[in-house]
Amino acid sequence: MKIFIICSKTFYDKVTSIRRSLEEIGHSITLPNCFDEPDAESRYRDMGKEEHSKWKANLIKHSGNVIDENDAVLVLNFDKYDQKNYIGGATFLEMYDAFRLDKKIYMYNDIPDGILKDEIIGFSPIVINQNLNLIV
C-alpha cells in the first residue's frame, strides 16, 4: 500500500523509524511535506506575510495532490506540550482531503479530545494504537 505520513513537524523525529517499519512489512511511504526541509516555514515567515501566505497555500494544494497519489494517510498524533494525541491545522486539512478523496485514514494513536473531535470521528479513521500491522 502507498501511504502518505502526515503529522506536525514537531513529530518528524519519529518518522524515520516508523517509515522503516512500514517498509519492512511491504508498504511504500511518502514522507511528510517539508520533511527534508523542516525549517522552510520559518524562512518563508521571515520573508513577510505575503510570501508566507503564498508558500502555505501552495503547500496545502500540494498535499491534496500527494494524497491523491497514495492509497492512505497515516496520522502520527503524539502528545505535544499539554495536548494528548495532537493534530494541528495542516494535518487536519490533510485528513479532510484524504476523507474527501476516499482514502483510508489511519491514526497512530486515539482521536484527541477537542473542538475538531466530531469532525475527525466523521472521517471514520482507523485507530491502530501504534500497531503498524493493522495497516492493510
N, CA and C of each residue as an Amber inpcrd file, in Angstrom:
protein
   408
   0.8370000  -1.1730000   0.0000000   0.0000000   0.0000000   0.0000000
   0.8860000   1.2410000   0.0000000   0.4540000   2.2520000  -0.7160000
   1.1590000   3.5370000  -0.7300000   0.5690000   4.4280000   0.3600000
   1.4180000   4.8270000   1.2960000   0.9700000   5.5700000   2.4730000
   1.7060000   6.8980000   2.5770000   0.9390000   7.9570000   2.7580000
   1.4770000   9.2930000   2.9950000   1.4330000   9.5410000   4.5020000
   2.5880000   9.7280000   5.1030000   2.6560000  10.0350000   6.5340000
   2.3970000  11.5210000   6.7230000   1.4430000  11.8320000   7.6130000
   1.1340000  13.2320000   7.9010000   1.2270000  13.4630000   9.4090000
   1.7680000  14.6230000   9.7690000   1.9220000  14.9360000  11.1910000
   2.4640000  16.3510000  11.3530000   2.4460000  16.7960000  12.5770000
   3.1000000  18.0510000  12.9440000   4.6060000  17.8850000  12.7660000
   5.2760000  18.9410000  12.3350000   6.7290000  18.8170000  12.1780000
   7.4250000  18.5730000  13.5120000   6.7360000  18.8350000  14.6060000
   7.2660000  18.5160000  15.9310000   7.5600000  17.0270000  16.0650000
   6.8480000  16.2020000  15.2870000   6.9940000  14.7500000  15.3820000
   7.8990000  14.1610000  14.3070000   8.5700000  14.9930000  13.5240000
   9.4220000  14.4890000  12.4480000  10.5050000  13.5450000  12.9510000
  10.9270000  13.7150000  14.2020000  11.9680000  12.8350000  14.7350000
  11.4860000  11.3870000  14.8880000  10.1890000  11.1600000  14.8520000
   9.6360000   9.8110000  14.9810000   9.3570000   9.1560000  13.6230000
   9.4100000   9.9460000  12.5610000   9.0060000   9.4710000  11.2340000
   9.9350000   8.3920000  10.6880000  11.2260000   8.5500000  10.8040000
  12.1770000   7.6300000  10.1770000  11.9920000   6.1860000  10.6590000
  11.8550000   5.9890000  11.9510000  11.7010000   4.6170000  12.4530000
  10.3520000   4.0290000  12.0390000   9.3170000   4.8330000  12.0110000
   8.0010000   4.3450000  11.5860000   8.0350000   4.0340000  10.0950000
   8.7010000   4.8770000   9.3320000   8.8510000   4.6160000   7.8950000
   9.5290000   3.2650000   7.6640000  10.6370000   3.0430000   8.3530000
  11.3700000   1.7800000   8.1880000  10.4860000   0.5810000   8.5060000
   9.7670000   0.6680000   9.5960000   8.8890000  -0.4410000   9.9970000
   7.8150000  -0.7030000   8.9440000   7.2420000   0.3560000   8.3970000
   6.2160000   0.1920000   7.3620000   6.8010000  -0.4060000   6.0870000
   7.9980000   0.0330000   5.7230000   8.6330000  -0.5080000   4.5230000
   8.9980000  -1.9770000   4.7100000   9.3940000  -2.3570000   5.9150000
   9.7360000  -3.7540000   6.1990000   8.5440000  -4.6920000   6.0190000
   7.3340000  -4.1640000   6.2150000   6.1580000  -5.0160000   6.0340000
   5.5130000  -4.8040000   4.6580000   6.2500000  -4.1240000   3.7580000
   5.8590000  -4.0730000   2.3620000   5.1630000  -2.8310000   1.8570000
   5.0670000  -1.8000000   2.6800000   4.3980000  -0.5740000   2.2420000
   5.3870000   0.3840000   1.5740000   4.8550000   1.2130000   0.6970000
   5.6140000   2.2840000   0.0570000   5.2320000   3.5900000   0.7540000
   6.2150000   4.3690000   1.1600000   5.9580000   5.5260000   2.0150000
   6.2880000   6.8440000   1.3220000   5.3780000   7.7950000   1.4730000
   5.6250000   9.1830000   1.0930000   5.8030000   9.9570000   2.3900000
   6.9200000  10.6430000   2.4900000   7.2420000  11.3810000   3.7160000
   6.4300000  12.6700000   3.8200000   6.2720000  13.1850000   5.0340000
   5.5200000  14.4260000   5.2260000   6.1250000  15.5780000   4.4200000
   5.2640000  16.5250000   4.0770000   5.7360000  17.7280000   3.3910000
   6.8300000  18.3980000   4.2220000   7.8440000  18.8590000   3.5620000
   8.9660000  19.5740000   4.1790000   9.7730000  18.7130000   5.1530000
   9.6240000  17.3970000   5.0780000  10.3800000  16.5260000   5.9750000
  11.8770000  16.7510000   5.8180000  12.3130000  16.9180000   4.5800000
  13.7360000  17.1300000   4.3210000  14.1560000  18.5870000   4.5080000
  13.1850000  19.4460000   4.7880000  13.4670000  20.8710000   4.9560000
  12.5750000  21.4390000   6.0700000  12.7510000  20.9570000   7.3060000
  11.8320000  21.3230000   8.3840000  11.8310000  22.7990000   8.7720000
  12.8510000  23.5390000   8.3810000  12.8940000  24.9640000   8.7300000
  12.3210000  25.8520000   7.6190000  11.7370000  25.2630000   6.5860000
  11.2180000  26.0280000   5.4460000  10.1940000  27.0660000   5.8810000
   9.2860000  26.6860000   6.7600000   8.2400000  27.6300000   7.1610000
   8.8270000  28.8600000   7.8330000   9.8120000  28.6740000   8.6660000
  10.4530000  29.8180000   9.3330000  11.0660000  30.7670000   8.3190000
  11.7020000  30.1960000   7.3000000  12.3140000  31.0390000   6.2660000
  11.2560000  31.8580000   5.5330000  10.1520000  31.2210000   5.1640000
   9.0940000  31.9400000   4.4470000   8.4040000  32.9530000   5.3550000
   8.2580000  32.6230000   6.6020000   7.6560000  33.5660000   7.5490000
   8.5440000  34.8080000   7.6650000   9.8580000  34.6000000   7.6500000
  10.8060000  35.7190000   7.7320000  10.7580000  36.6090000   6.4910000
  10.2760000  36.0750000   5.3560000  10.1790000  36.8590000   4.1170000
   8.9860000  37.8030000   4.1130000   8.1150000  37.6440000   5.0680000
   6.9580000  38.5300000   5.1560000   5.6540000  37.7660000   5.0300000
   4.5930000  38.4390000   5.4270000   3.2710000  37.8120000   5.4830000
   2.8020000  37.3200000   4.1160000   3.0250000  38.1030000   3.0840000
   2.5490000  37.7330000   1.7470000   3.2720000  36.4930000   1.2200000
   4.5960000  36.4510000   1.3550000   5.3570000  35.2830000   0.8870000
   5.0070000  34.0300000   1.6910000   4.8640000  34.2120000   2.9940000
   4.4930000  33.0670000   3.8340000   3.1130000  32.5520000   3.4370000
   2.1860000  33.4440000   3.2030000   0.8250000  33.0650000   2.8100000
   0.8180000  32.2930000   1.4900000   1.5810000  32.7610000   0.5130000
   1.6720000  32.0770000  -0.7860000   2.2770000  30.6800000  -0.6160000
   3.3520000  30.6130000   0.1620000   4.0100000  29.3340000   0.3950000
   3.0570000  28.3480000   1.0570000   2.3400000  28.8110000   2.0800000
   1.4230000  27.9400000   2.8120000   0.2940000  27.4590000   1.8970000
  -0.2530000  28.3510000   1.0760000  -1.3220000  27.9750000   0.1440000
  -0.8380000  26.9160000  -0.8380000   0.3560000  27.0930000  -1.3800000
   0.9200000  26.1020000  -2.3130000   1.1420000  24.7570000  -1.6320000
   1.5780000  24.7890000  -0.3890000   1.8160000  23.5630000   0.3580000
   0.5040000  22.8020000   0.5880000  -0.5500000  23.5280000   0.9170000
  -1.8550000  22.8920000   1.1390000  -2.3620000  22.2630000  -0.1580000
  -2.2160000  22.9750000  -1.2690000  -2.6310000  22.4220000  -2.5650000
  -1.7850000  21.1970000  -2.9260000  -0.5010000  21.2840000  -2.6750000
   0.4100000  20.1770000  -2.9570000   0.0060000  18.9320000  -2.1650000
  -0.3640000  19.1110000  -0.9150000  -0.7790000  17.9810000  -0.0800000
  -1.9460000  17.2350000  -0.7060000  -2.9090000  17.9610000  -1.2470000
  -4.0500000  17.3210000  -1.8960000  -3.6150000  16.4380000  -3.0450000
  -2.6520000  16.9050000  -3.8370000  -2.1310000  16.1090000  -4.9500000
  -1.4000000  14.8640000  -4.4530000  -0.6190000  15.0250000  -3.3980000
   0.1260000  13.8880000  -2.8400000  -0.8360000  12.8460000  -2.2790000
  -1.8520000  13.2970000  -1.5890000  -2.8450000  12.3760000  -1.0320000
  -3.5220000  11.6000000  -2.1490000  -3.8290000  12.2790000  -3.2340000
  -4.4910000  11.6320000  -4.3660000  -3.6260000  10.5120000  -4.9510000
  -2.3070000  10.6460000  -4.8740000  -1.3790000   9.6540000  -5.4320000
  -1.1200000   8.4760000  -4.4900000  -1.6540000   8.5260000  -3.2740000
  -1.4470000   7.4690000  -2.2830000  -2.7600000   6.7520000  -2.0010000
  -2.6490000   5.5920000  -1.3720000  -3.8310000   4.8070000  -1.0110000
  -4.3990000   5.2060000   0.3460000  -3.5280000   5.7380000   1.1930000
  -3.9230000   6.0200000   2.5710000  -3.0230000   7.0900000   3.1610000
  -3.4810000   7.6390000   4.2790000  -2.6270000   8.5060000   5.0940000
  -2.4890000   7.8610000   6.4620000  -1.3320000   8.0650000   7.0540000
  -1.0920000   7.6550000   8.4340000  -0.8380000   8.9230000   9.2280000
  -1.7300000   9.2020000  10.1510000  -1.6190000  10.3840000  11.0060000
  -0.8010000  10.0110000  12.2300000   0.3530000  10.6410000  12.3660000
   1.1600000  10.4480000  13.5740000   0.7370000  11.5210000  14.5670000
   0.0020000  11.1100000  15.5570000  -0.5340000  12.0570000  16.5460000
  -0.0520000  11.6700000  17.9420000   0.9870000  12.3540000  18.3600000
   1.5830000  12.1320000  19.6750000   1.2210000  13.3040000  20.5880000
   1.6130000  13.2080000  21.8320000   1.3850000  14.3120000  22.7590000
   2.3110000  15.4700000  22.4060000   1.7490000  16.6580000  22.4310000
   2.5300000  17.8720000  22.1740000   2.1960000  18.8640000  23.2820000
   3.2080000  19.1710000  24.0730000   3.0310000  20.0180000  25.2530000
   1.9440000  19.4020000  26.1280000   0.8490000  20.0860000  26.3560000
  -0.1990000  19.5440000  27.2320000  -1.3630000  18.9420000  26.4400000
  -1.1980000  18.7760000  25.1290000  -2.2710000  18.2500000  24.2840000
  -2.0000000  16.7840000  23.9400000  -2.8770000  15.9140000  24.3870000
  -2.7380000  14.4790000  24.1380000  -3.1370000  14.1790000  22.6970000
  -2.2970000  13.4160000  21.9900000  -2.5720000  12.9630000  20.6190000
  -2.8390000  14.1360000  19.6580000  -1.9910000  15.1210000  19.7290000
  -2.1290000  16.3840000  18.9950000  -2.2810000  16.2070000  17.4800000
  -3.2340000  16.9480000  16.9210000  -3.3950000  17.0910000  15.4730000
  -3.5130000  18.5830000  15.1950000  -2.5770000  19.1150000  14.4200000
  -2.5920000  20.5360000  14.0950000  -3.4700000  20.8360000  12.8920000
  -3.5600000  22.1050000  12.5690000  -4.4190000  22.5630000  11.4900000
  -4.0960000  21.9580000  10.1390000  -2.8290000  21.9560000   9.7560000
  -2.4450000  21.4120000   8.4470000  -2.7240000  19.9110000   8.3760000
  -2.4530000  19.1980000   9.4500000  -2.7240000  17.7570000   9.4780000
  -4.2170000  17.5010000   9.3860000  -5.0140000  18.3090000  10.0660000
  -6.4690000  18.1730000   9.9700000  -6.9360000  18.3810000   8.5250000
  -6.3820000  19.3810000   7.8590000  -6.7550000  19.6280000   6.4570000
  -6.3600000  18.4530000   5.5670000  -5.2080000  17.8600000   5.8430000
  -4.7880000  16.6860000   5.0700000  -5.7190000  15.5010000   5.3370000
  -6.1560000  15.3610000   6.5700000  -7.1260000  14.3040000   6.8750000
  -8.4250000  14.5440000   6.1100000  -8.8410000  15.7950000   6.0550000
 -10.0610000  16.1340000   5.3210000  -9.9060000  15.7900000   3.8350000
  -8.7710000  16.1470000   3.2600000  -8.5320000  15.8160000   1.8500000
  -8.5680000  14.3000000   1.6350000  -7.9590000  13.5560000   2.5310000
  -7.9770000  12.0910000   2.4170000  -9.4160000  11.5740000   2.4850000
 -10.2010000  12.1130000   3.3860000 -11.6040000  11.7250000   3.5090000
 -12.3620000  12.0490000   2.2260000 -12.1610000  13.2510000   1.7280000
 -12.8430000  13.7130000   0.5220000 -12.4680000  12.8600000  -0.6890000
 -11.2330000  12.3730000  -0.7200000 -10.7460000  11.5580000  -1.8310000
 -10.9420000  10.0530000  -1.5940000 -11.6950000   9.7050000  -0.5650000
 -11.9920000   8.2960000  -0.2370000 -10.7420000   7.4590000   0.0120000
  -9.7680000   8.0460000   0.6830000  -8.5530000   7.3270000   1.0630000
  -8.7090000   6.8070000   2.4870000  -8.0240000   5.7280000   2.7830000
  -8.0290000   5.2300000   4.1530000  -7.2690000   6.2190000   5.0330000
  -7.7720000   6.3950000   6.2320000  -7.1310000   7.2760000   7.2080000
  -6.8070000   6.4320000   8.4350000  -5.5150000   6.2540000   8.6800000
  -5.0590000   5.5300000   9.8610000  -4.5270000   6.5490000  10.8590000
  -4.8510000   6.3270000  12.1170000  -4.3350000   7.1890000  13.1810000
  -3.4750000   6.3470000  14.1080000  -2.2790000   6.8260000  14.3590000
  -1.3180000   6.1020000  15.1830000  -1.8080000   5.9510000  16.6200000
  -2.4200000   7.0000000  17.1380000  -2.9820000   6.9950000  18.4910000
  -4.4480000   7.4190000  18.4260000  -5.1220000   7.3710000  19.5670000
  -6.5450000   7.6970000  19.6300000  -6.8510000   9.1070000  19.1340000
  -8.1040000   9.3070000  18.7780000  -8.5920000  10.6220000  18.3690000
  -8.4850000  11.5580000  19.5690000  -7.8960000  12.7270000  19.3690000
  -7.7630000  13.6470000  20.5020000  -9.0970000  14.3040000  20.8600000
  -9.2410000  14.6150000  22.1230000 -10.3800000  15.4230000  22.5410000
 -10.1400000  16.8400000  22.0500000 -11.1990000  17.5600000  21.8180000
 -11.0490000  18.9480000  21.3970000 -12.1360000  19.3600000  20.4310000
 -12.0050000  20.5540000  19.9350000 -13.0230000  21.1770000  19.1050000
 -13.2870000  20.4270000  17.7950000 -12.3040000  19.7090000  17.2800000
 -12.4540000  19.0110000  15.9970000 -12.7490000  17.5170000  16.1430000
 -12.9670000  17.0500000  17.3540000 -13.1550000  15.6160000  17.5840000
 -14.3170000  15.0460000  16.7640000 -15.4530000  15.7270000  16.7460000
 -16.6060000  15.2250000  15.9980000 -16.3150000  15.1250000  14.5040000
 -15.6050000  16.1030000  13.9680000 -15.2570000  16.0650000  12.5470000
 -14.3060000  14.9130000  12.2540000 -13.3310000  14.7180000  13.1250000
 -12.3910000  13.6160000  12.9340000 -13.1260000  12.2730000  13.0110000
 -14.0340000  12.1420000  13.9460000 -14.8440000  10.9210000  14.0320000
 -15.5990000  10.7190000  12.7200000 -16.1050000  11.8130000  12.1430000
 -16.8260000  11.7440000  10.8770000 -15.9750000  11.2540000   9.7190000
 -14.6700000  11.3900000   9.8130000 -13.7690000  10.8890000   8.7720000
 -13.6250000   9.3650000   8.8420000 -14.1420000   8.7530000   9.8830000
 -14.0500000   7.3040000  10.1140000 -12.6120000   6.7850000  10.0610000
 -11.7180000   7.3940000  10.8280000 -10.3340000   6.9070000  10.8190000
 -10.2230000   5.5390000  11.4820000  -9.1880000   4.8250000  11.1150000
  -8.8840000   3.5430000  11.7300000  -7.7670000   3.7920000  12.7400000
  -8.1010000   3.6900000  14.0080000  -7.1190000   3.9170000  15.0710000
  -6.3540000   2.6230000  15.2870000  -5.0450000   2.6890000  15.0800000
  -4.2290000   1.4690000  15.1710000  -3.4910000   1.3330000  16.5000000
  -3.5830000   2.3380000  17.3530000  -2.9180000   2.2890000  18.6600000
  -1.4850000   1.7710000  18.5720000  -0.7310000   2.3520000  17.6500000
   0.7010000   2.1090000  17.4490000   1.0260000   0.7320000  16.8710000
   0.0270000   0.0000000  16.4150000   0.2490000  -1.3270000  15.8190000
   0.2390000  -1.1980000  14.2960000   1.4170000  -1.0310000  13.7050000
   1.5250000  -0.8260000  12.2640000   1.0350000  -2.0280000  11.4550000
   0.9560000  -3.1930000  12.0620000   0.4630000  -4.3850000  11.3550000
  -1.0220000  -4.3000000  11.0600000  -1.7210000  -3.3500000  11.6520000
  -3.1540000  -3.1660000  11.3930000  -3.4120000  -2.3800000  10.1080000
  -2.3390000  -1.8750000   9.4980000  -2.4910000  -1.1370000   8.2480000
  -2.5280000  -2.1510000   7.1040000  -3.7230000  -2.2730000   6.5100000
  -3.9180000  -3.2580000   5.4180000  -4.6750000  -2.6280000   4.2620000
